[in-house]
Amino acid sequence: MAGLSASFLFCGYEFIRSPAESIFIDQYGAGAKPYAIACVPFMMAAMIYGYGRLLSAAGAKKAMAVSMLGSAAFFFLAWLGLGHAGRWLAFLLLVFKESYVVIISEQYWSFINSVLKDEEGKVFNGPVAGLGALGSLAGGYLLGRFAVGLGTEIFIAFAAAVILPAVVLFWIGYNNAGEPKPAADEAGGKKGHLHLSILAENRTVLYIAFIIFSAQVVATALDFRWTQLVQDYMPLKDQRTAYFGHFWMYVNVFSFSMQFLLTPLLLRYIPRRGILTAIPAVHIVTCLLLFVYPALGVASAALLLFKGMDYSIFRASKETLYIPFSYDTRYRAKQVADAFTYRFAKGLTATWVSALKAAGTVTPNFYPALGLVFSSAWLIISFPLTSKDRTAAGG
């Protein structure tokens, strides 16, 4: 049920991701994107804190429902207001779409990590994530196929609509498996609504946060360069939206294939260290290629490989590290280590880029060079994260 729910959620994300990007570019231009991304950590911090308080008061199942229904309501109101609210709504829409999906997706993994054992996670994490990729694939196909005919804006309303079955299916999943409960000393947020001390107490979670940070600097650098090149090649809004839709469809074809065909086998037969160190090594190579050959095709391939592996083998292998830990680690600290760090890295990178742009020192090759530096840092941090005793002990 959680996997089927994720297919609707991520279908809706495809309906909002590309239209929000295209509308923003239409209003501000690709060069202004770093300014919007720099605002994302502030929205993330507010939303995660609100989620933490809701989790303490109502439990995981109701917190999930409020998060998802609130997002659907925002998209519906944004669709109604786009023609009247002016440019600020295009800015807010981009910031919100960067925030909501990370927080909700981590709630799926918090649930899955609470109901699976370590060996079960190695088998099922890939296929469960694959159902989410199937929804993304369908959403990207529909967007690419119909954006030019229906227009970009209507897909914002579609994004709101498909969240509703996602809520129902996830609710059924919670009812079937039973809602995970915290231990008595963690109940009701007794150790804090975010329980940030876990980051100091648990080195595995801290290393995960460092890796997420490095990975998302790489992702942001590749994304900014790719967005620039898309704008150069495709100045028309609906054409650009359709291209975005097709691109993300191809990302999800790759991710879907990985999740169902390769991820379960790799997790079963390849040590986590082998997987989690090979991934940044691939990105070192693609960043080097983009540095030497700055073309749209190379930028698209680099971003496709990053996102495809991030959504499949990287996610599935990383999540098995959380299974042995406590409720607060899976539901609270995870939101900070994974979700907040995910977007904080993107926002901080955007702030760096914005400052450098203001000083007039950013060249196109800056982005792949930045990706190369942080791919290397990611590779280095992967070794202590996956040390034999840490992997064996789960902490």
Secondary structure, DSSP 8 states (H G I E B T S, - for coil): -HHHHHHHHHHHHHHHHHHHHHHHHHHH-GGGHHHHHTTHHHHHHHHHHHHHHHHHHH-HHHHHHHHHHHHHHHHHHHHHHHHHH-HHHHHHHHHHHHHHHHHHHHHHHHHHHHHS-HHHHHHHHHHHHHHHHHHHHHHHHHHHHHHHHH-STHHHHHHHHHHHHHHHHHHHHHHHH------TTTGGGTT-SS-THHHHH-HHHHHHHHHHHHHHHHHHHHHHHHHHHHHHH--SHHHHHHHHHHHHHHHHHHHHHIIIIIHHHHHHHS-HHHHHHHHHHHHHHHHHHHHHS--HHHHHHHHHHHHHHIIIIIHHHHHGGGTTS-HHIIIIIHIIIIIIHHHHHHHHHHHHHHHHHHHT---TTHHHHHHHHHHHHHHHHHHHHT-HHHHHHT-
